[in-house]
C-alpha cells in the first residue's frame, strides 16, 4: 500500500471513531460549566510525549521551590489528620509565601474563590511544581449520596513530566505521593506503571456515579506564583 493511501485510510478511520470509553474525565458528565478543566480536543492520549519534561515543569521562583521542598518533607511524615490535605497545604503555603492566603478552619473553596479574584485559578493548562492541584468529590462532604462535593481536597505538585504529574496530599489520613495523568486514559496503571492514583476510598454509601481516580476527580489548580504576586500588590 502506498504511503498516501495509508494516510488516507487512517484519516477516514479516525474520523469515524466514537469517543473512547477511556477518554479523559474532562469529557465526562460529572464536570460542567466553569468547573470543566478542558484541555481541548487534543486532550486524548498522545502517549509518546509522556516522559518529555514540560516547559512548565521547571520551578521558576523561590516560592515554588519552597513549596516543593516542604511537600517532599511532608510526604515522609507520619501521623493521621482527618482532612484531605487542607491543613498541611495551608501551613506550607503560609510558610513558603509568608502570607495567609487561606484562613484556618476555612474550606478549600474559600482559597479557590480568592484565587479566582487573582486570576490564579486555572483549568485549561497544566500546573507547575509548587502549584496546588484541587479535587472534587473525594468524600461525601454534604452527606447526600451525590457527586456534588466541590473542592474537597488539594495537593502540592512536586514534579511534572509531559502530562504526568506527581503531587503530595493526604488520603486515608496519611500523607502520600499521588500520580495524575491529565492528558491520557483515565486508568490506574499503564504498561505496568501507576499513572493515576486512587484518591477516594470506596464506601457502600457512594453514589452510583462516584469516581475514584485522581484524574477523574481533578478540579484545576492554583498558580501559587500568581497568587503570591497578587497578594504582594494588594493594598
SULGI-V91147 format. One record per run of one state. SS is the DSSP state (H for helix, E for strand, C for the rest). FROM is the first residue (numbers start at 0). TO is the last residue. If there is no record, write none. Layout:
# SULGI-V91147
SS	FROM	TO
SS	FROM	TO
This chain:
# SULGI-V91147
C	0	1
H	2	14
C	15	23
H	24	26
C	27	31
H	32	34
C	35	39
H	40	42
C	43	51
E	52	52
C	53	53
H	54	56
C	57	60
H	61	74
C	75	84
H	85	96
C	97	106
H	107	116
C	117	119
E	120	121
C	122	130
E	131	134
C	135	151
E	152	160
C	161	162
E	163	170
C	171	172
E	173	180
C	181	187
E	188	189
C	190	191
E	192	193
C	194	196
E	197	197
C	198	211
E	212	212
H	213	216
E	217	221
C	222	222
H	223	232
C	233	234
